[in-house]
């Protein structure tokens, strides 16, 4: 019985992943990058268009390959039952890279808008700007009273995530968007009353 071209391609492709991962064959991984890069670029182009990401699809594809290799290089076996499963994982890496890039892009845009407008920050923005400095991070962390507040503090200050993004990232901690708003309101209210932080604002 002769092997069909599509079946032969699947066998060869799977063999590449097996040698790259189970046998730690660097040449096999380089061939994976060459053979499937155009496919990753196409995935990245479509995902970037949906997310309004401006980074080049080629760069996104390369980042996804690097992410995949970093995650899979310590695997004791190939870990994928079929070539389709291996390619599905690469597509997941592309999606993750695009999401991370979109978030970073949004954060940069928000910061640029704030700098261009030059408006007086509201109390929440004032807190975020002040405790964004490492020397007072410990002071702010001491105000945190629960896991939800710790997540809100870190995600708001360090990651620059909006409330709805925090909800998506932590469904175990927050049942709805109102829970995020409530947690953020309570936390920032206490931070606004913190005597040391208040002195910093008044001295600014």
Order of alpha helices (4+ residues) and beta strands (2+ residues): alpha-alpha-alpha-alpha-alpha-alpha-alpha-alpha-alpha-alpha
